[in-house]
Amino acid sequence: MAGLTLCIAGASVSAEALESNFSYMIVEADAAGNEQLVARESVKPGEVIHYQLSHVNKTEDNMSGLVIAAPVPEGVTITLGAQSSSVPAVFEVQAELDPENEGLEWSSLPAMRLVADESGTLRQEPLPEGDIVAVRWNLSEPLEAGKAALNVYRVRVN
């Protein structure tokens, strides 16, 4: 869980203009099987970590064009379907998608990748969750003055 960084891109805004907070909780089930979020410093393989990114617009103006990105740390696998945003946004994942293009690329969901078969012919297949190295939300609407955006995603400990 250490080493997690956050990237926020957008129209030139000062660091004081956007207050950001990152937190995480561990997903557990109570005796009745109901999900609960628990603060803990350690995790075990198979457990789910619930990441929450909060951003407050501290200005008197709306902020447009915000992109909120966060990595999927080593040692965990993203759990797709658990991501959300309080502000309408396009959710994307980052991975190696095309062997003919060097480096990582972004894709909206469902993400597909190209793989070469035995003859070298490229074919599309669904991107495995374990290959995703980062996530981002391209906010579709401005973050209103004084308001907060809340973005959530989950990972499972390998």
C-alpha positions as CSV (number, residue, x, y, z in Angstrom):
1,M,0.0,0.0,0.0
2,A,3.0,2.3,0.4
3,G,4.2,4.2,-2.5
4,L,0.8,5.0,-4.0
5,T,0.9,8.2,-5.9
6,L,-1.9,10.4,-7.4
7,C,-1.8,12.3,-10.6
8,I,-4.3,15.1,-11.3
9,A,-4.2,16.9,-14.7
10,G,-6.3,19.7,-15.8
11,A,-6.4,23.3,-16.9
12,S,-3.6,25.1,-15.1
13,V,-4.6,25.2,-11.5
14,S,-2.4,25.9,-8.5
15,A,-1.7,23.3,-5.8
16,E,-3.8,25.4,-3.4
17,A,-6.8,25.3,-5.7
18,L,-7.5,21.6,-5.4
19,E,-7.3,19.9,-2.1
20,S,-6.7,16.2,-2.5
21,N,-6.9,13.3,-0.1
22,F,-6.1,9.6,-0.5
23,S,-7.3,6.9,1.8
24,Y,-7.8,3.2,1.9
25,M,-9.8,0.7,3.9
26,I,-9.9,-3.1,4.0
27,V,-13.1,-4.8,2.9
28,E,-14.3,-7.4,5.4
29,A,-17.6,-9.2,5.9
30,D,-19.3,-9.2,9.3
31,A,-20.9,-12.3,10.9
32,A,-24.0,-11.8,8.8
33,G,-22.0,-11.6,5.6
34,N,-22.5,-7.8,5.2
35,E,-19.6,-5.8,3.7
36,Q,-17.8,-3.4,6.0
37,L,-14.8,-1.2,5.5
38,V,-12.1,-1.5,8.2
39,A,-8.9,0.5,8.9
40,R,-5.9,-1.8,9.2
41,E,-2.2,-1.5,8.4
42,S,-1.7,-5.0,7.0
43,V,-3.4,-7.2,4.5
44,K,-3.3,-10.9,3.5
45,P,-3.5,-12.5,0.1
46,G,-7.0,-12.6,-1.2
47,E,-8.2,-9.5,0.8
48,V,-9.7,-6.5,-1.0
49,I,-8.4,-2.9,-0.5
50,H,-10.9,-0.1,-1.1
51,Y,-9.1,3.0,-2.3
52,Q,-10.8,6.4,-2.1
53,L,-9.5,9.6,-3.7
54,S,-11.2,12.9,-2.8
55,H,-10.6,16.3,-4.4
56,V,-12.2,19.5,-3.3
57,N,-12.2,22.6,-5.5
58,K,-11.0,25.3,-3.2
59,T,-11.6,28.1,-5.7
60,E,-14.6,30.3,-6.6
61,D,-14.6,29.0,-10.2
62,N,-15.6,25.7,-11.7
63,M,-12.6,23.5,-12.8
64,S,-13.0,21.8,-16.2
65,G,-10.9,19.2,-17.9
66,L,-9.8,17.4,-14.7
67,V,-8.2,14.0,-15.1
68,I,-7.7,12.0,-11.9
69,A,-5.3,9.1,-12.1
70,A,-3.9,6.5,-9.7
71,P,-1.7,3.4,-10.0
72,V,-2.6,-0.2,-9.4
73,P,0.4,-1.0,-7.1
74,E,2.5,-4.1,-7.5
75,G,1.3,-7.1,-5.6
76,V,-2.4,-6.4,-6.2
77,T,-4.9,-6.9,-9.1
78,I,-7.7,-4.4,-9.8
79,T,-11.3,-5.5,-9.3
80,L,-13.2,-4.1,-12.2
81,G,-16.8,-3.1,-11.6
82,A,-16.1,-1.7,-8.2
83,Q,-14.9,1.7,-9.5
84,S,-17.0,4.8,-9.2
85,S,-17.0,8.6,-9.4
86,S,-19.3,11.2,-7.8
87,V,-18.8,13.4,-10.8
88,P,-19.7,12.0,-14.3
89,A,-16.5,10.7,-15.8
90,V,-15.1,8.3,-18.3
91,F,-13.1,5.5,-16.5
92,E,-10.0,4.2,-18.2
93,V,-7.3,1.6,-17.5
94,Q,-3.7,1.6,-18.5
95,A,-1.8,-1.5,-19.8
96,E,0.2,-2.8,-22.7
97,L,-2.5,-3.2,-25.3
98,D,-0.7,-3.5,-28.6
99,P,2.6,-5.3,-29.1
100,E,3.3,-3.1,-32.1
101,N,3.2,0.0,-30.0
102,E,5.9,0.4,-27.3
103,G,4.8,1.3,-23.9
104,L,1.5,1.6,-22.0
105,E,-1.8,2.8,-23.5
106,W,-5.1,3.9,-22.0
107,S,-8.5,2.3,-22.8
108,S,-12.0,2.7,-21.7
109,L,-13.9,-0.5,-20.7
110,P,-14.3,-3.1,-21.9
111,A,-10.6,-3.0,-22.6
112,M,-9.2,-5.3,-25.3
113,R,-5.6,-6.1,-26.1
114,L,-3.9,-7.5,-29.2
115,V,-1.9,-10.7,-28.9
116,A,0.0,-12.7,-31.5
117,D,-0.9,-16.3,-32.1
118,E,1.7,-19.0,-33.0
119,S,1.7,-17.8,-36.7
120,G,2.3,-14.1,-35.6
121,T,-1.3,-13.0,-36.5
122,L,-2.6,-10.4,-34.1
123,R,-6.0,-11.1,-32.6
124,Q,-8.1,-9.2,-30.0
125,E,-8.8,-10.6,-26.5
126,P,-10.2,-9.1,-23.3
127,L,-7.5,-7.4,-21.2
128,P,-6.8,-9.5,-18.1
129,E,-7.3,-7.5,-14.8
130,G,-3.8,-8.5,-13.7
131,D,-2.2,-6.6,-16.6
132,I,-3.7,-3.2,-15.6
133,V,-1.1,-0.9,-14.0
134,A,-3.1,2.3,-13.5
135,V,-6.6,3.8,-13.6
136,R,-8.0,7.3,-14.4
137,W,-11.2,9.2,-14.5
138,N,-11.6,11.9,-17.2
139,L,-14.3,14.1,-15.5
140,S,-17.0,14.8,-18.1
141,E,-18.4,17.8,-16.1
142,P,-16.6,20.6,-14.3
143,L,-15.9,20.3,-10.6
144,E,-18.0,23.1,-9.2
145,A,-16.5,25.7,-6.9
146,G,-16.4,24.5,-3.3
147,K,-17.5,21.0,-4.3
148,A,-15.8,17.6,-4.0
149,A,-15.2,14.8,-6.4
150,L,-14.9,11.3,-4.9
151,N,-13.4,8.5,-6.9
152,V,-13.2,4.9,-5.7
153,Y,-11.6,1.7,-6.9
154,R,-10.7,-1.7,-5.4
155,V,-7.9,-4.2,-5.7
156,R,-7.3,-7.7,-4.5
157,V,-4.1,-8.6,-2.8
158,N,-2.2,-11.3,-4.8
